[in-house]
Amino acid sequence: MFEVAVIEDAAAAEASLDPMRAGLLAALAAGPASASMLAARVGLARQKVNYHLKALERHGLIELVEERRKGNVTERVMRATAESFVISPVVAEGVRPDPARFTDQLSARWLLAVAAQLVGDVGALITGATKARKRLATFAMDGRVRFASAADRAAFAEEMAGAVTALVAKYHTESAEAGRDHRVVVALHPSVAPPADGTSAEDS
C-alpha cells in the first residue's frame, strides 16, 4: 500500500467522490475488510456493498488481499491501494488553470494555478516512477512564520525571492547536456487554522 496515490482518470475520480464509495474507501484505507464486515459497519446489504467494492476495484482504488472460504461462500478481503488519494487536475484537463495565463505573482489565483500544475506534474512523475519501480527524487519544505506586520511580510517575500533567484543562478547550468531540468516552486500564504467547530477560519 502506498502512502499517497494520484487519481488521474476521470471515472476513477468519480468513483472515489461518491459518498458511499468514499466511505468504503476510507474504511479500507484504515485496514483490510470483507463486504460482510463493511456491510455491518455502514448498515447496507452485503450485495450492495459488493457492488460498490467492484466499482472501486475496477478503477484500481482497492485490491484483493486474500480469499476466505466460509461454507459455500468465498469471502474476498479487500484493502485500499493507498492510505490517501489526491485527484490530479488532469482529470479536468479542459478547465484546469494555466499558470502561464497569469502575470501577477501576488495573485492568490496564480498561486492556485501553480499549485494545480505542481499536483499534476508530481502525480505524473509518481505514476511513471511507480511503473518503472524507481524512486522519485524530490524535495519540499513546509514551515510557518508569524509576521508582526504587512510590511514585514512584504520584506520577507522580497528577501526570499532574491535568495531563491541567487541560488537558482548559482546552480543552473544551461549547457549541461546530461543534466535534467527541475521546477522550483516557493509559496507564501496565510495559514488556515484547524476548524474548532466545523467551520474554517484563516489564521492571519
N, C-alpha and C positions, 0 to 999 in steps of 0.2 A: 504494500500500500504506500502510495506517495503522500508526502505532507500536503502538497497542493497540486491540483491538476487544472489544466486550462481547457475550457469548453470552447471549441472553435466551430462547431456545427450548429446550425440554427435549430434543427429538430431536437438535438440533444439539449440545447438551452431551453427549448420549450418544455421538454420533459422534466427538466430539473426545476422549473419555475412553477409547475403545477403544485398547488398547496399540499395535496395528499402525497404526491411523489416526493416533494421536497422534504416532508416529514419522515417518510420512509428512508430516504437517502441519508438524512441526518442520523436516524437511528442506526443505520448500518455503518455509518462512519464511526459511531461510538463502539461498535462491536458486531461480530457476525450474528446472524439470526435467521430463522426459517420463516416461511409465510405464516405458519400457525402461531409462532411466537409473536410475530408482529401484529397479527390479527387480534390477539388478546390485548395488546397494548393500545391499539388505535380504535378498537371497537368495530371492526369491519369483518365480513365473512372472509375466510381464508382464500376462497376463489377470487374474490375482488382484490385482495392484496396481491395474489399471484399475478393477476392481470397487470397491475401497476409495476410489479417487480420485473416482469418480462419486458415492459417498455424501457425501464431503466437499464436492464441488462443489454437490450438490443442496441442502446446508444453508448455502451461501454462505461456507464456510470457505476455499475455494480458488477461483481463477478462471483462465480461459484467457488466456495471454499471446500465443501465436502457434501456427499450424499449419504443420508442415513435411512436405513430400511426400518420402517415401523409397520409391522403387519403386512398388509397388502399395499401399503403406500410408501413411496420413496420420497423422503423429505430432503429438499435442497436447502443447504445452509449458504447464505449469501453474505457478502460484505461489500462496502463501498470501495471503489478503486483508489480513493484518496480520502484524506481526513477532511479536506475542504476543497471547494471548487471556485474558480473565477471564470466568469463569462467574458471571452475576448470581444473587443469592439468589432472584430472582423465578422462577427455574426450579423451585424447591421452594416455591412460593407457600404451600401449606398448612401448612408446618412452619418457615418462616423465622422467626427470632426478632423479637419486637416490643419495642423499647426502652421503650415505654410501660408494659410489664408489670413493669419493674424500678424500684426506688426507691433502691438503694444505688449511689452514684457510685463507690464503691471496689470494686465487684464487677467482676471480670475478665469475667464472662459478660455484664454490662451493656455493657461496652466492646465486646465481640464483637458484641452486638446492634446497637449504634450503628454499628460498622464495616460490618456487613452492610447496614444501611439506607443508609449512605453509598455503598457499591458499587452498590446497586440504584438509588438516586436519580441518581447521576452517570452510570451506564450508560444510564438512560432519557434523561437530558439529552443525552448524546453521540449517541444514536440519533436524537433529534429534531433536533439541530443538524446532523448529517450529512445527513439528508434535506432540511433547509432550506438546506443549503450555507452555514451561518453559523458563525462562530467562537463557541465557548462560553467565557464569561468566568468563570474560577475562579482560586483562589489556594490554595497549600498550602506548608507549611513542614515540613521533616523534619530534625531535628538529634539530637545526642547529648549527654548530660550525665552525668558520673560523680559520684555523691553520696558524701560521706565517711561518712554515717550515715543510718539510717532517719529520724532526727529532721530532718536536712537535707532529705530527700526530702519529708517531710510539710510542712515550712515552705515549700518551693518550690511544692508543689501549692496550698497556701493562698494564697500570694502571686500565683501565676499566675491562679488563679480570680478573685481580687479585681481584677487588672489587666484581664482579659478582660471581666468584668462591667461595670467602669467604662467600657471602650471601647465596649461594646455600648450602654450607656446614653447615651453621648455622641452616637452616630451614628444610633441607632434613631429613626425619625420615624413614629409610628403614623398620623398624619394625612396623610401623603404619598400622595395618591390615585394619582399616576402612578408611585409607587415600586414596587419589586419586593422581596419577601421573600427573604432569603438565610439559609442554615443555617450556623452556626458550630460546628465540631467541634474540640475540643482534647483530645488524648490523651497519657497518660504511662504507659509500661510498660517493664519490663526489656527490654533489647536482647537479641537472640538471636545468639550468636557463630556465625560460619560454621563448618560441620562440618569437622573436620580428618580424621576417619576414617570419615565416612559416617553418624555419629550426630549428633543435635542436642544443643546444650547452651545454657543460658542464661548470659549474661554479667551477673551481678547485682552 
